[in-house]
Amino acid sequence: MPDKRLPKLAKVAAGTAMVTTLIVAPLGPANAISTTPGTSVPEFLTTAQSVQPTNSVAVPTRKIDRTASSLTVFVNKQYPLSPKRYVPKTTRVSGTNISLRPEAATAYKKMVSAAAKSGVKIRLVSGYRSYNRQAELFNYYTRIYGQKYAERISARPGTSEHQTGLAIDVGNHNGACGLQSCFENTPVGRWVAKNAHKYGFILRYGKGQEKVTGYAYEPWHFRYVGTSMAKSYKASGAKSLESYYGVGSGNSNSPSIPKGSAITTANLNLRKGIGASHGVILTIPKGSTVKVLGARKSGWYPVEYKNRSGWVSGSYLKLGTSKAKQYRYAQYTAAVYDRASTSGDKRVGTIRKYTKVEYRKWNGKYRRDEVKLNGKWVWTSATNRNKPKTEYRYAQRTAPIFDRADKSSAKRIGTLRVGNKVTYATWDAKNRRDEIWYQGRWVWSGDTNRKKPKTQYRYAQKTGATFDRASTSGDKRVGTIKCGEHVVYSRWDAKNRRDEIWHDGRWVWTDVTNRMKPDC
């Protein structure tokens, strides 16, 4: 009987330097797994998972390509580039100031051309980034948001796919929902999600995959792996490259140790070590309860059954036998208390609208639920079984955002740009500010509303420079805008007489734009 079900045979794309190898194991006795003597594995490949022969099928082993120059090189937090300061050969993508590996650039042009035939205009926002540039970005995000959040949205230098020259960030031509999760519902977002694999690109950081990839959802970030591997990846149903290769989480945290029992969902061999090459101690029948002794390693769990301990494949283990947890959703932002009674209770925190919390019991007298929030059991009247409908607000103008509603002590922590669509939680009537979800945290703004503002545009009156800030003191030139270019407008800085505009995938400042269309 097999220890686990094995993936279907899939041909993986070749890189520029070498081909990702598929090793087909020979047929043999059930569960009698061994490595062919004398077989050598190239040093540039790392085994993603142990794939064993069965007496019914021959199956491949997916290997992780670790060669930096290969089109299929695998890069994440646990698999940095080697060398870390690797510099690829790149070419400038026509019509942009962005560079990519030539293979990725060619594929991108084909994808853009195909999208244009469907009336969809793709804009390249970002491509190759050097080790030093990635270090600058990561350090910047760390200063602004703190290291924990920075690591969710930015890669440390040497671990970024952008350094390979094979990763792209894409956007809409008008800048709508640029580098935001709402991008998925825009014309470009929908088109690339459906068609990018046809041109060799895969969505790298999918929704709901943060625990696997180590990064927040990025519907704009695509990785070029070649059409063969992209189609294989799509057909596999994997939602991340980590899952495709069978490697662990992109997070640096160790896997949690499951406590208690587990039930086998198939006849399962208890083995002397990790992997099917180890001897069988006994066979555990389907439906049996086993004691889990520790953490999963390479897909296998240490368990005890009938006073015998060993290792079993986790593919057919159902962990935990306790009663299923119940959950509630906060219907609105409200206070939480230390007890059910409204007499003598003490406010101990705030639960925000949409928050999903574990539920323990209901107090009918005081009409409060006991829920688990931030690791503590508290009481609130704001929760319900039904998930509330998400409400949104739009920034009516480019304006500051704050860490709290109270104007007397609020600290400015960023800028919300006109047209940004954000999730709304609550309204503070006293300070006339909305609480909104922006850039991975709850913040306050007095410039949001239900109504979507009309996008404003400007024209370059002549060819001129773009800068990284409004101030003419200490500013850095970051590009060139050509006469006649039509760009999205954010705001006007009267002191420095510059407009903030969306150009080449970023917000920049210039003094050459105006409402009037020039005769260039």
Secondary structure, DSSP 8 states (H G I E B T S, - for coil): --SS---------B-SS-B---------STT-----TT----TTEEE-S-----SS------EEE--TTSTTB--SSSS--SSTT-----EE-TTSS-EE-HHHHHHHHHHHHHHHHTT--EEEEE----HHHHHHHHHHHHHHH-HHHHHHHS--TTS-GGGGT-EEEEEETT-TTTTSGGGGGSHHHHHHHHHGGGGTEEEEE-TT-HHHHSS--EEEEEEE--HHHHHHHHHHT-SSHHHHHT---SSSS------SEEEESS-EEEESSSSTTS-EEEEE-TT-EEEE-S--BTTEEEEEETTEEEEEEGGGEEE--S---EEEEESS-EEEESSS-SSS--EEEEE-TT-EEEEEEEETTTTEEEEEETTEEEEESSEESS----EEEEESS-EEEESSS-TTT--EEEEE-TT-EEEEEEEETTTTEEEEEETTEEEEESSEESS-----EEEESS-EEEESSS-SSS--EEEEE-TT-EEEEEEEETTTTEEEEEETTEEEEESSEESS----
